[in-house]
Amino acid sequence: MVCDSLQPQETPEQRRKRIDAALKSLVSGLLTNKVKVKLGPKGEVAFDGWATTDRGKLTDACTYRMMSVRFSDVLARAVAAAELQSGRKLSPLAVNSGVHSHDGGKTWHPSH
């Protein structure tokens, strides 16, 4: 998975630690409402308020997939709140299609 791609001079263990730190940062942000899930017009996902420096070079789509396995309860609550606020449902198809946001869900871009 692209999420697991090593950076130059990075070991697999270092990557795992960086991913773990990024996910813990996101969980903390979601639990304290400093980070919110935003949904795009077709159900795409973005994490608004999650600092670039805390992301560990993870995209929102990769993060969503990892969170759905490791922190599904936290993610489910955040997604439910986003669905209620936006009036639309998260679409796994849209998430997997590669449409993404670089600005916390203000604008959306096709896969690149």
DSSP file (Angstrom, degrees, kcal/mol; ACC not computed):
  #  RESIDUE AA STRUCTURE BP1 BP2  ACC     N-H-->O    O-->H-N    N-H-->O    O-->H-N    TCO  KAPPA ALPHA  PHI   PSI    X-CA   Y-CA   Z-CA
    1    1 A M    >         0   0    0      0, 0.0     3,-1.7     0, 0.0     4,-0.2   0.000 360.0 360.0 360.0 142.7    0.0    0.0    0.0
    2    2 A V  G >   +     0   0    0      1,-0.3     3,-2.0     2,-0.2    60,-0.0   0.832 360.0  67.2 -56.2 -33.6    1.2    3.5   -0.8
    3    3 A C  G 3  S+     0   0    0      1,-0.3    -1,-0.3    55,-0.0    16,-0.0   0.808  99.3  51.3 -57.0 -29.7    0.7    4.4    2.9
    4    4 A D  G <  S+     0   0    0     -3,-1.7    -1,-0.3     2,-0.1    -2,-0.2   0.389  78.9 131.5 -91.8   3.6    3.5    2.0    3.8
    5    5 A S    <   -     0   0    0     -3,-2.0     2,-0.2    -4,-0.2    -3,-0.0  -0.336  56.9-125.3 -61.7 132.3    6.0    3.4    1.3
    6    6 A L        -     0   0    0     -2,-0.1    -1,-0.1     4,-0.1     3,-0.1  -0.527  15.2-131.7 -78.4 144.0    9.4    4.1    2.9
    7    7 A Q    >   -     0   0    0     -2,-0.2     3,-2.0     1,-0.2     8,-0.1  -0.514  48.8 -70.6 -83.4 161.4   11.0    7.5    2.8
    8    8 A P  T 3  S+     0   0    0      0, 0.0    -1,-0.2     0, 0.0     3,-0.1  -0.296 122.8   7.9 -55.1 136.4   14.6    7.7    1.7
    9    9 A Q  T 3  S+     0   0    0      1,-0.2     2,-0.4    -3,-0.1    -2,-0.0   0.661 100.7 130.6  65.8  19.8   16.9    6.4    4.5
   10   10 A E    <   -     0   0    0     -3,-2.0    -1,-0.2     4,-0.0    -4,-0.1  -0.875  48.2-144.4-106.8 134.8   13.9    5.1    6.5
   11   11 A T     >  -     0   0    0     -2,-0.4     4,-2.3    -3,-0.1     5,-0.2  -0.529  28.3-110.3 -88.1 160.9   13.7    1.5    7.8
   12   12 A P  H  > S+     0   0    0      0, 0.0     4,-2.5     0, 0.0     5,-0.2   0.888 120.9  52.8 -57.2 -38.6   10.4   -0.4    8.0
   13   13 A E  H  > S+     0   0    0      2,-0.2     4,-2.2     1,-0.2     5,-0.2   0.906 108.2  49.6 -63.9 -42.2   10.5   -0.1   11.8
   14   14 A Q  H  > S+     0   0    0      2,-0.2     4,-2.2     1,-0.2    -1,-0.2   0.895 110.8  50.8 -63.2 -39.5   10.9    3.7   11.6
   15   15 A R  H  X S+     0   0    0     -4,-2.3     4,-2.7     2,-0.2     5,-0.2   0.929 108.8  50.7 -64.7 -44.7    8.0    3.8    9.1
   16   16 A R  H  X S+     0   0    0     -4,-2.5     4,-2.7     1,-0.2    -1,-0.2   0.911 111.4  48.7 -58.5 -42.5    5.7    1.8   11.5
   17   17 A K  H  X S+     0   0    0     -4,-2.2     4,-2.4     2,-0.2    -1,-0.2   0.890 111.3  49.4 -65.4 -38.6    6.6    4.1   14.4
   18   18 A R  H  X S+     0   0    0     -4,-2.2     4,-2.2     2,-0.2    -2,-0.2   0.901 112.2  47.9 -68.2 -39.8    5.9    7.2   12.3
   19   19 A I  H  X S+     0   0    0     -4,-2.7     4,-2.7     2,-0.2     5,-0.2   0.929 111.7  50.4 -64.2 -45.2    2.5    5.7   11.2
   20   20 A D  H  X S+     0   0    0     -4,-2.7     4,-2.4     1,-0.2    -2,-0.2   0.916 111.4  48.2 -59.0 -44.0    1.6    4.8   14.7
   21   21 A A  H  X S+     0   0    0     -4,-2.4     4,-2.1     1,-0.2    -1,-0.2   0.899 111.7  50.2 -64.0 -40.4    2.5    8.3   15.9
   22   22 A A  H  X S+     0   0    0     -4,-2.2     4,-2.2     2,-0.2    -2,-0.2   0.924 111.8  47.0 -64.5 -44.6    0.4    9.9   13.2
   23   23 A L  H  X S+     0   0    0     -4,-2.7     4,-2.8     1,-0.2    -2,-0.2   0.892 111.5  51.0 -66.0 -39.2   -2.6    7.8   13.9
   24   24 A K  H  X S+     0   0    0     -4,-2.4     4,-2.4    -5,-0.2    -1,-0.2   0.891 109.5  51.6 -64.1 -38.4   -2.3    8.5   17.6
   25   25 A S  H  X S+     0   0    0     -4,-2.1     4,-2.2    29,-0.2    -2,-0.2   0.913 111.5  47.1 -62.1 -43.2   -2.2   12.2   16.8
   26   26 A L  H  X S+     0   0    0     -4,-2.2     4,-2.8     2,-0.2     5,-0.2   0.926 110.5  51.2 -65.8 -45.3   -5.3   11.9   14.7
   27   27 A V  H  X S+     0   0    0     -4,-2.8     4,-2.6     1,-0.2     5,-0.2   0.927 110.8  49.4 -57.8 -45.6   -7.2    9.9   17.4
   28   28 A S  H  X S+     0   0    0     -4,-2.4     4,-1.7     1,-0.2     6,-0.3   0.923 112.0  48.5 -59.1 -45.1   -6.3   12.5   20.0
   29   29 A G  H  <>S+     0   0    0     -4,-2.2     6,-2.0     1,-0.2     5,-1.8   0.884 112.3  48.1 -63.4 -40.0   -7.5   15.3   17.6
   30   30 A L  H ><5S+     0   0    0     -4,-2.8     3,-0.8     1,-0.2    -2,-0.2   0.902 111.4  50.3 -67.6 -40.7  -10.7   13.5   16.9
   31   31 A L  H 3<5S+     0   0    0     -4,-2.6    -1,-0.2     1,-0.2    -2,-0.2   0.801 116.2  41.2 -68.8 -28.5  -11.4   12.9   20.5
   32   32 A T  T 3<5S-     0   0    0     -4,-1.7    -1,-0.2    -5,-0.2    -2,-0.2   0.349 110.8-119.7 -99.6   5.1  -10.8   16.5   21.5
   33   33 A N  T < 5S+     0   0    0     -3,-0.8    -3,-0.2    -4,-0.3    -4,-0.1   0.680  82.9 119.0  62.9  20.4  -12.7   17.9   18.4
   34   34 A K  S   <S+     0   0    0     -5,-1.8     2,-0.4    -6,-0.3    -4,-0.2   0.727  77.3  44.1 -80.4 -23.3   -9.5   19.6   17.2
   35   35 A V  S    S-     0   0    0     -6,-2.0     2,-0.4    -9,-0.1    14,-0.2  -0.962  75.4-170.6-119.9 138.6   -9.8   17.5   14.1
   36   36 A K  E     -A   48   0A   0     12,-2.5    12,-2.8    -2,-0.4     2,-0.4  -0.960  25.0-118.9-128.5 147.2  -13.0   16.9   12.2
   37   37 A V  E     -A   47   0A   0     -2,-0.4     2,-0.4    41,-0.3    10,-0.2  -0.712  30.5-163.9 -80.2 132.4  -14.0   14.5    9.4
   38   38 A K  E     -A   46   0A   0      8,-2.9     8,-1.9    -2,-0.4     2,-0.4  -0.947   5.6-147.6-116.8 140.6  -15.2   16.4    6.3
   39   39 A L  E     -A   45   0A   0     -2,-0.4     6,-0.2     6,-0.2    51,-0.1  -0.904  10.4-136.2-111.3 137.3  -17.1   14.7    3.5
   40   40 A G    >   -     0   0    0      4,-1.9     3,-1.8    -2,-0.4    54,-0.0  -0.187  39.4 -87.6 -79.0 177.8  -16.8   15.8   -0.1
   41   41 A P  T 3  S+     0   0    0      0, 0.0    -1,-0.1     0, 0.0    -2,-0.0   0.750 130.1  38.0 -62.2 -25.1  -19.8   16.1   -2.4
   42   42 A K  T 3  S-     0   0    0     46,-0.1    52,-0.2    49,-0.1    -2,-0.0   0.168 131.7 -85.4-111.7  17.0  -19.6   12.4   -3.4
   43   43 A G  S <  S+     0   0    0     -3,-1.8    48,-2.1     1,-0.2    52,-0.2   0.628  74.7 155.0  92.5  14.9  -18.7   11.1    0.0
   44   44 A E        -     0   0    0     46,-0.2    -4,-1.9    50,-0.1     2,-0.4  -0.268  36.2-125.8 -68.1 163.4  -15.0   11.5   -0.1
   45   45 A V  E     +A   39   0A   0     54,-0.3     2,-0.3    -6,-0.2    56,-0.3  -0.906  30.5 166.8-120.8 143.0  -13.1   11.9    3.2
   46   46 A A  E     -A   38   0A   0     -8,-1.9    -8,-2.9    -2,-0.4     2,-0.7  -0.980  31.0-132.1-144.4 154.1  -10.7   14.5    4.6
   47   47 A F  E >   -A   37   0A   0     -2,-0.3     3,-0.9   -10,-0.2     2,-0.4  -0.898  25.3-157.0-110.5 102.6   -9.4   15.2    8.1
   48   48 A D  E 3  S+A   36   0A   0    -12,-2.8   -12,-2.5    -2,-0.7     3,-0.1  -0.656  74.5  19.9 -84.6 127.2   -9.7   18.9    8.8
   49   49 A G  T 3  S+     0   0    0     -2,-0.4     2,-0.8     1,-0.3    -1,-0.2   0.380  82.1 131.7  98.6  -2.8   -7.4   20.3   11.4
   50   50 A W    <   -     0   0    0     -3,-0.9    -1,-0.3   -14,-0.2     5,-0.1  -0.755  61.1-123.3 -85.9 112.4   -4.9   17.5   11.3
   51   51 A A    >>  -     0   0    0     -2,-0.8     3,-1.5     1,-0.1     4,-0.7  -0.223   5.5-129.8 -62.1 139.7   -1.5   19.3   11.1
   52   52 A T  G >4 S+     0   0    0      1,-0.3     3,-0.9     2,-0.2     5,-0.4   0.848 109.5  58.2 -54.7 -36.9    0.7   18.4    8.2
   53   53 A T  G 34 S+     0   0    0      1,-0.2    -1,-0.3     2,-0.1     3,-0.2   0.712 106.7  48.3 -70.1 -18.9    3.6   17.9   10.6
   54   54 A D  G <4 S+     0   0    0     -3,-1.5    -1,-0.2     1,-0.1   -29,-0.2   0.525  91.0  82.6 -95.2  -7.5    1.6   15.3   12.5
   55   55 A R  S X< S-     0   0    0     -3,-0.9     3,-1.0    -4,-0.7    -1,-0.1   0.654  81.3-140.7 -78.6 -17.1    0.5   13.3    9.4
   56   56 A G  T 3   -     0   0    0     -4,-0.3     3,-0.1     1,-0.2    -3,-0.1   0.824  69.1 -63.5  60.5  30.3    3.6   11.1    8.9
   57   57 A K  T 3  S+     0   0    0     -5,-0.4     2,-0.4     1,-0.2    -1,-0.2   0.820  98.4 146.5  61.0  34.3    3.2   11.6    5.1
   58   58 A L    <   -     0   0    0     -3,-1.0    -1,-0.2   -54,-0.0     2,-0.1  -0.837  43.3-135.3 -99.8 137.5   -0.2    9.8    5.2
   59   59 A T     >  -     0   0    0     -2,-0.4     4,-2.5    -3,-0.1     5,-0.2  -0.450  25.3-111.2 -81.1 163.6   -3.0   10.8    2.8
   60   60 A D  H  > S+     0   0    0     41,-0.3     4,-2.8     1,-0.2     5,-0.2   0.902 117.7  51.0 -62.3 -40.8   -6.5   11.1    4.1
   61   61 A A  H  > S+     0   0    0      2,-0.2     4,-2.1     1,-0.2    -1,-0.2   0.924 112.3  45.2 -65.7 -44.3   -7.7    8.0    2.1
   62   62 A C  H  > S+     0   0    0      1,-0.2     4,-2.4     2,-0.2    -1,-0.2   0.914 114.0  50.7 -62.9 -42.2   -4.8    5.8    3.5
   63   63 A T  H  X S+     0   0    0     -4,-2.5     4,-3.2     1,-0.2     5,-0.2   0.915 107.2  53.2 -63.0 -43.1   -5.5    7.1    6.9
   64   64 A Y  H  X S+     0   0    0     -4,-2.8     4,-2.2     1,-0.2    -1,-0.2   0.931 110.0  48.1 -57.4 -45.9   -9.2    6.4    6.7
   65   65 A R  H  X S+     0   0    0     -4,-2.1     4,-0.7     1,-0.2    -2,-0.2   0.914 114.9  44.8 -63.7 -42.4   -8.4    2.8    5.7
   66   66 A M  H >X S+     0   0    0     -4,-2.4     4,-2.7     1,-0.2     3,-0.8   0.914 113.3  50.4 -66.9 -42.1   -5.9    2.3    8.5
   67   67 A M  H 3X S+     0   0    0     -4,-3.2     4,-2.2     1,-0.2     8,-0.3   0.860 102.3  61.1 -64.8 -35.0   -8.3    4.0   11.1
   68   68 A S  H 3< S+     0   0    0     -4,-2.2    -1,-0.2    -5,-0.2    -2,-0.2   0.756 114.6  35.6 -65.9 -22.0  -11.2    1.7   10.0
   69   69 A V  H << S+     0   0    0     -3,-0.8     3,-0.3    -4,-0.7    -2,-0.2   0.851 129.4  29.1 -93.5 -44.5   -9.1   -1.3   11.1
   70   70 A R  H  < S+     0   0    0     -4,-2.7    -3,-0.2     1,-0.2    -2,-0.2   0.793 136.1  18.7 -93.7 -30.1   -7.2    0.0   14.1
   71   71 A F  S  X S+     0   0    0     -4,-2.2     4,-2.4    -5,-0.3     5,-0.2  -0.305  72.1 148.8-136.0  49.5   -9.5    2.7   15.6
   72   72 A S  H  > S+     0   0    0     -3,-0.3     4,-2.8     1,-0.2     5,-0.2   0.822  70.7  54.3 -61.4 -34.2  -12.9    1.9   14.1
   73   73 A D  H  > S+     0   0    0      2,-0.2     4,-1.8     1,-0.2    -1,-0.2   0.927 111.5  43.7 -67.5 -43.8  -14.9    3.2   17.1
   74   74 A V  H  > S+     0   0    0     -3,-0.2     4,-2.0     2,-0.2    -2,-0.2   0.928 117.1  47.0 -64.3 -45.4  -13.3    6.6   17.1
   75   75 A L  H  X S+     0   0    0     -4,-2.4     4,-2.9    -8,-0.3     5,-0.3   0.910 108.4  55.0 -63.5 -43.3  -13.5    6.9   13.3
   76   76 A A  H  X S+     0   0    0     -4,-2.8     4,-2.4    -5,-0.2    -1,-0.2   0.900 109.0  47.7 -60.0 -41.5  -17.2    5.7   13.3
   77   77 A R  H  X S+     0   0    0     -4,-1.8     4,-2.0     2,-0.2    -1,-0.2   0.919 113.8  47.1 -65.2 -42.5  -18.2    8.5   15.7
   78   78 A A  H  X S+     0   0    0     -4,-2.0     4,-2.0     2,-0.2   -41,-0.3   0.896 113.5  47.8 -67.3 -39.8  -16.3   11.1   13.8
   79   79 A V  H  X S+     0   0    0     -4,-2.9     4,-2.9     2,-0.2     5,-0.2   0.910 109.4  53.5 -66.9 -41.9  -17.8    9.9   10.4
   80   80 A A  H  X S+     0   0    0     -4,-2.4     4,-2.3    -5,-0.3    -2,-0.2   0.912 109.6  48.5 -59.7 -42.2  -21.3    9.8   11.9
   81   81 A A  H  X S+     0   0    0     -4,-2.0     4,-2.4     2,-0.2    -1,-0.2   0.903 112.3  48.8 -63.5 -41.3  -20.9   13.5   13.1
   82   82 A A  H  X S+     0   0    0     -4,-2.0     4,-2.8     2,-0.2     6,-0.3   0.894 110.9  50.2 -66.0 -40.1  -19.7   14.5    9.6
   83   83 A E  H  X>S+     0   0    0     -4,-2.9     4,-2.1     2,-0.2     5,-0.6   0.909 111.9  47.9 -64.5 -41.5  -22.6   12.7    7.9
   84   84 A L  H  <5S+     0   0    0     -4,-2.3    -2,-0.2    -5,-0.2    -1,-0.2   0.920 115.7  44.2 -64.1 -43.9  -25.1   14.4   10.2
   85   85 A Q  H  <5S+     0   0    0     -4,-2.4    -2,-0.2     1,-0.2    -1,-0.2   0.897 120.8  38.4 -69.0 -40.6  -23.5   17.8    9.6
   86   86 A S  H  <5S-     0   0    0     -4,-2.8    -2,-0.2     2,-0.2    -1,-0.2   0.711  98.5-130.6 -86.6 -20.4  -23.1   17.4    5.8
   87   87 A G  T  <5S+     0   0    0     -4,-2.1     2,-0.3     1,-0.3    -3,-0.2   0.689  75.6  90.3  77.0  17.6  -26.3   15.6    5.1
   88   88 A R  S   <S-     0   0    0     -5,-0.6    -1,-0.3    -6,-0.3     2,-0.3  -0.946  73.7-112.1-140.6 163.9  -24.6   12.9    3.1
   89   89 A K        -     0   0    0     -2,-0.3     2,-0.2    -3,-0.1    -9,-0.1  -0.661  32.0-106.5 -96.0 148.8  -23.0    9.6    3.7
   90   90 A L        -     0   0    0     -2,-0.3   -46,-0.2   -11,-0.1   -47,-0.1  -0.536  34.2-146.0 -66.5 137.9  -19.3    8.6    3.4
   91   91 A S     >  -     0   0    0    -48,-2.1     4,-2.6    -2,-0.2     5,-0.2  -0.927  13.5-162.6-113.6 110.8  -18.8    6.6    0.3
   92   92 A P  H  > S+     0   0    0      0, 0.0     4,-2.5     0, 0.0    -1,-0.2   0.868  96.4  56.3 -56.5 -34.5  -16.1    3.9    0.5
   93   93 A L  H  > S+     0   0    0      2,-0.2     4,-0.9     1,-0.2   -50,-0.1   0.920 108.4  45.9 -62.5 -43.6  -16.2    3.8   -3.4
   94   94 A A  H  >>S+     0   0    0    -52,-0.2     5,-0.7     2,-0.2     4,-0.5   0.904 111.9  51.7 -65.9 -40.8  -15.4    7.6   -3.4
   95   95 A V  H ><5S+     0   0    0     -4,-2.6     3,-0.9     1,-0.2    -2,-0.2   0.918 113.1  44.8 -61.3 -43.1  -12.6    7.1   -0.8
   96   96 A N  H 3<5S+     0   0    0     -4,-2.5    -1,-0.2     1,-0.2    -2,-0.2   0.611  97.5  74.7 -78.3 -11.3  -11.0    4.4   -2.8
   97   97 A S  H 3<5S-     0   0    0     -4,-0.9    14,-0.3    -3,-0.5    -1,-0.2   0.674 107.9-114.4 -76.7 -16.0  -11.3    6.2   -6.1
   98   98 A G  T <<5 +     0   0    0     -3,-0.9    14,-0.2    -4,-0.5     2,-0.2   0.365  64.7 145.2 100.1  -5.9   -8.5    8.6   -5.2
   99   99 A V      < +     0   0    0     -5,-0.7    -1,-0.4    12,-0.1   -54,-0.3  -0.484  28.6 164.6 -65.0 136.4  -10.4   11.8   -5.0
  100  100 A H  B     -B  109   0B   0      9,-2.6     9,-3.1    -2,-0.2     2,-0.4  -0.918  35.1-126.5-151.0 170.3   -8.8   13.8   -2.2
  101  101 A S        -     0   0    0    -56,-0.3   -41,-0.3    -2,-0.3     3,-0.2  -0.956   6.5-170.0-124.7 143.3   -8.4   17.2   -0.6
  102  102 A H  S    S+     0   0    0     -2,-0.4     6,-0.1     5,-0.3    -1,-0.1   0.364  87.7  51.2-106.4   1.1   -5.2   19.1    0.2
  103  103 A D  S    S-     0   0    0      4,-0.5     3,-0.5   -55,-0.0    -1,-0.1  -0.076 122.8 -85.2-134.1  36.3   -6.9   21.7    2.4
  104  104 A G  S    S-     0   0    0      1,-0.2   -56,-0.2    -3,-0.2   -58,-0.1   0.725  92.8 -46.8  71.6  22.0   -9.0   19.8    4.9
  105  105 A G  S    S+     0   0    0      2,-0.4    -1,-0.2   -58,-0.1     3,-0.1   0.578 106.8 114.2  98.1  11.2  -12.0   19.4    2.7
  106  106 A K  S    S+     0   0    0     -3,-0.5     2,-0.3     1,-0.2    -2,-0.1   0.896  88.3  14.5 -77.6 -40.9  -12.5   22.9    1.3
  107  107 A T  S    S-     0   0    0    -67,-0.0    -4,-0.5     2,-0.0    -2,-0.4  -0.928  73.0-145.2-131.4 157.8  -11.6   21.7   -2.3
  108  108 A W        -     0   0    0     -2,-0.3    -7,-0.2    -7,-0.2    -9,-0.1  -0.945  11.0-167.6-128.5 145.3  -11.4   18.3   -3.9
  109  109 A H  B     -B  100   0B   0     -9,-3.1    -9,-2.6    -2,-0.3     3,-0.1  -0.954  24.8-110.1-132.6 147.0   -9.1   16.9   -6.6
  110  110 A P        -     0   0    0      0, 0.0   -11,-0.1     0, 0.0   -12,-0.1  -0.232  58.1 -69.2 -67.7 167.2   -9.1   13.8   -8.7
  111  111 A S              0   0    0    -14,-0.3   -12,-0.1     1,-0.1   -13,-0.1  -0.216 360.0 360.0 -55.8 142.9   -6.5   11.1   -8.2
  112  112 A H              0   0    0    -14,-0.2    -1,-0.1    -3,-0.1   -13,-0.1   0.319 360.0 360.0-145.6 360.0   -2.9   12.0   -9.1
